[in-house]
Amino acid sequence: MRLAFLSDIHGNARALDAVLEDIENRNVDQLFVLGDIAYRGLEPERSVELVRGLDAQVIKGNADEWIVRGVQEGEVPDKVISGMNQERDWAHANMSSESVNYLNELPKEIKEEHKGINIHGFHATPADLFEVVLPNAAEEEMTDRLMANQLADVYIYGHIHKPYLRYINGKMVINTGSVGLPFDGLAQPSYVLIDIGENGVQASIVRTNYDLAGLVEDIEASDYPQKDVLTNLLMNASV
């Protein structure tokens, strides 16, 4: 059984195209999308349409919540909230009401069992769409904030845009990284494959390429707000 998990598309439908093509070539049995589909990218509507067209389980991320109701005080630093809401308003205006409603109604977690392996998937933490647990967090923090579901063998999430794999107390903790907006210094889309067989489970982080230069040119020629912010994030793969 081969499972693919992707997250944090952020309106970058071209990166999603590349990831889906790669997944198609890898004989994946089941696909999961862990949120943040449309916000902060040039193609919010097409990103949602692509996800809706998949045979996949999809859950909500914090940026999906932002599309629905805007960025609120306390969720980001005060100095960036105005600009981020400009980006949100642009995305909302370039999306159908049907797509916005789709994001609003997404569930918030995935619980799966395959060949005796229990998987718990969520966007940021099981309790909150906005919490940040970084790759170098202490084991105690990961146990408390990510691994509350003691029945799971594998915990997988997105949100931080930094892919990693750790083992804690005989269990696997995985971050998918980001399809559309990586923050780990490598400007390539990221997703995760989990292979479950008779002898156990293994996971791998997959990177792929797409035409980033062409996307940046199209952003610069568009009416997207805060173009410099978006293009810098895309090209530097870092906040």
Solvent accessible surface area in square Angstrom, and as a share of the most:
residue,aa,sasa,rsa
1,M,86,0.38
2,R,72,0.26
3,L,0,0.00
4,A,0,0.00
5,F,0,0.00
6,L,0,0.00
7,S,0,0.00
8,D,0,0.00
9,I,0,0.00
10,H,13,0.06
11,G,0,0.00
12,N,6,0.03
13,A,0,0.00
14,R,68,0.25
15,A,0,0.00
16,L,0,0.00
17,D,55,0.29
18,A,18,0.14
19,V,0,0.00
20,L,32,0.16
21,E,117,0.53
22,D,29,0.15
23,I,13,0.06
24,E,139,0.62
25,N,112,0.57
26,R,84,0.31
27,N,131,0.67
28,V,35,0.20
29,D,92,0.48
30,Q,51,0.23
31,L,15,0.08
32,F,0,0.00
33,V,0,0.00
34,L,0,0.00
35,G,0,0.00
36,D,3,0.01
37,I,0,0.00
38,A,0,0.00
39,Y,3,0.01
40,R,34,0.12
41,G,4,0.04
42,L,30,0.15
43,E,41,0.19
44,P,3,0.02
45,E,40,0.18
46,R,81,0.29
47,S,0,0.00
48,V,0,0.00
49,E,94,0.42
50,L,46,0.23
51,V,1,0.01
52,R,105,0.38
53,G,69,0.66
54,L,44,0.22
55,D,140,0.73
56,A,28,0.22
57,Q,68,0.30
58,V,16,0.09
59,I,1,0.01
60,K,10,0.04
61,G,0,0.00
62,N,9,0.05
63,A,0,0.00
64,D,0,0.00
65,E,37,0.17
66,W,18,0.06
67,I,0,0.00
68,V,39,0.22
69,R,80,0.29
70,G,7,0.06
71,V,8,0.04
72,Q,90,0.40
73,E,148,0.66
74,G,75,0.73
75,E,51,0.23
76,V,22,0.13
77,P,83,0.52
78,D,113,0.59
79,K,181,0.77
80,V,55,0.31
81,I,31,0.16
82,S,72,0.47
83,G,10,0.10
84,M,15,0.07
85,N,38,0.20
86,Q,93,0.41
87,E,0,0.00
88,R,37,0.14
89,D,73,0.38
90,W,36,0.13
91,A,1,0.00
92,H,67,0.30
93,A,83,0.64
94,N,71,0.37
95,M,20,0.09
96,S,48,0.31
97,S,98,0.63
98,E,110,0.50
99,S,3,0.02
100,V,17,0.10
101,N,73,0.38
102,Y,47,0.18
103,L,0,0.00
104,N,67,0.34
105,E,123,0.55
106,L,17,0.09
107,P,77,0.49
108,K,119,0.50
109,E,77,0.35
110,I,4,0.02
111,K,127,0.54
112,E,32,0.14
113,E,95,0.43
114,H,21,0.09
115,K,117,0.49
116,G,51,0.49
117,I,29,0.15
118,N,54,0.28
119,I,3,0.01
120,H,4,0.02
121,G,0,0.00
122,F,0,0.00
123,H,1,0.00
124,A,0,0.00
125,T,4,0.03
126,P,48,0.30
127,A,96,0.75
128,D,55,0.28
129,L,18,0.09
130,F,57,0.24
131,E,52,0.23
132,V,77,0.45
133,V,0,0.00
134,L,74,0.37
135,P,37,0.23
136,N,131,0.67
137,A,11,0.08
138,A,65,0.50
139,E,90,0.40
140,E,130,0.58
141,E,55,0.25
142,M,0,0.00
143,T,49,0.28
144,D,95,0.49
145,R,75,0.27
146,L,0,0.00
147,M,12,0.05
148,A,73,0.57
149,N,34,0.17
150,Q,149,0.66
151,L,149,0.74
152,A,1,0.01
153,D,48,0.25
154,V,0,0.00
155,Y,1,0.00
156,I,0,0.00
157,Y,1,0.00
158,G,0,0.00
159,H,27,0.12
160,I,12,0.06
161,H,8,0.04
162,K,68,0.29
163,P,24,0.15
164,Y,20,0.08
165,L,62,0.31
166,R,59,0.22
167,Y,135,0.51
168,I,2,0.01
169,N,122,0.63
170,G,80,0.77
171,K,49,0.21
172,M,8,0.04
173,V,0,0.00
174,I,1,0.00
175,N,0,0.00
176,T,0,0.00
177,G,0,0.00
178,S,0,0.00
179,V,0,0.00
180,G,1,0.01
181,L,4,0.02
182,P,7,0.05
183,F,33,0.14
184,D,59,0.30
185,G,56,0.53
186,L,80,0.40
187,A,33,0.26
188,Q,44,0.19
189,P,0,0.00
190,S,1,0.00
191,Y,0,0.00
192,V,0,0.00
193,L,4,0.02
194,I,0,0.00
195,D,33,0.17
196,I,3,0.02
197,G,36,0.34
198,E,154,0.69
199,N,161,0.83
200,G,35,0.33
201,V,44,0.25
202,Q,122,0.54
203,A,22,0.17
204,S,51,0.33
205,I,62,0.31
206,V,13,0.07
207,R,61,0.22
208,T,22,0.13
209,N,106,0.54
210,Y,45,0.17
211,D,93,0.48
212,L,33,0.17
213,A,72,0.56
214,G,16,0.15
215,L,5,0.03
216,V,12,0.07
217,E,115,0.52
218,D,58,0.30
219,I,1,0.00
220,E,99,0.44
221,A,91,0.70
222,S,29,0.19
223,D,114,0.59
224,Y,4,0.01
225,P,28,0.18
226,Q,62,0.27
227,K,63,0.27
228,D,107,0.55
229,V,59,0.34
230,L,2,0.01
231,T,6,0.03
232,N,73,0.38
233,L,18,0.09
234,L,6,0.03
235,M,97,0.43
236,N,92,0.47
237,A,1,0.00
238,S,51,0.33
239,V,134,0.77
